Amino acid sequence: MTRQRWECPDRDRYYEAHLARDLLGDWVLTRVWGRRGSPRGRNTHTPFDTLEQAQASLRRLATRRRARGYLPT
């Protein structure tokens, strides 16, 4: 399992991404985001056929988070 977390210090927001296999053997990218201290976060799950596709999506996601001012934690 791969886990990455980013925080946006000036806006008190976070974004997490988890890459893991599900029970059927597919790779699933789970994204979780919201405001620190708030119970109203959101999440989404995206299945992939191969690990390479999932890792490429995770790399694109990390690039977008950094471009939007999020810092890895």
N, C-alpha and C positions, 0 to 999 in steps of 0.2 A: 504494500500500500504506500502510495505517495501522498504527502499532505503539504500544502503550501498555504501561507496566511499572509495577507497584506493589510495594512492599516493606513488610513488617511488622517494624519495628525491634525490638520487644520479643520477638518469637518467631523471628526469623531466617528468615522465609519470604518467598517472592516469588510473583508472579502476573503473567503476560504475556498480552496479547491481540494478535493480528495479523489484520488484515482485508485480504484480497487476492482477486484473481480466479484461478480455476483454468483449466485448459486448455480446458474446455468453455464458459467465459464466465460461470459462476456465481460469486457472491460467497461466500467461505468465511471464517468466523470461527474461527481457531485459538486455543485457550487452552492455556497451559502453566503449571504450578504445581509447587511443591516447596519443599524446604529448601535454603538456600544451602550449597554444598559437598557435597551428597549426590547420588549418581548415580541416585536413585530418584524422579525427578520424574515427573509424569503429563501427558498432553495429550489434547485432544479437538478434533474438527473438526466444525463445523456449517455446512451449506450454506444459502444464501438465494437467492431468485429475484431480488430487487432490492437495489440499494445502500441504499435507504431502510430496508428491513427490517434489514439487517445493521448499519447505523449506529445504529438504535434499540436493537438488542440490545447493541451495544457501550456505549452510554450507560447502559443499565440495569446492565450489568456494572460499569462504573466507579462508579456510585452504590453498589452493593453492596460493592465493595472498600473504598471510603472508610468506609462504615458499620461495617465489620468491623475498622477500625484500620489499613488499609494506606495508605501514602503514595505518591503518584506520584513516579517518579524520572526 
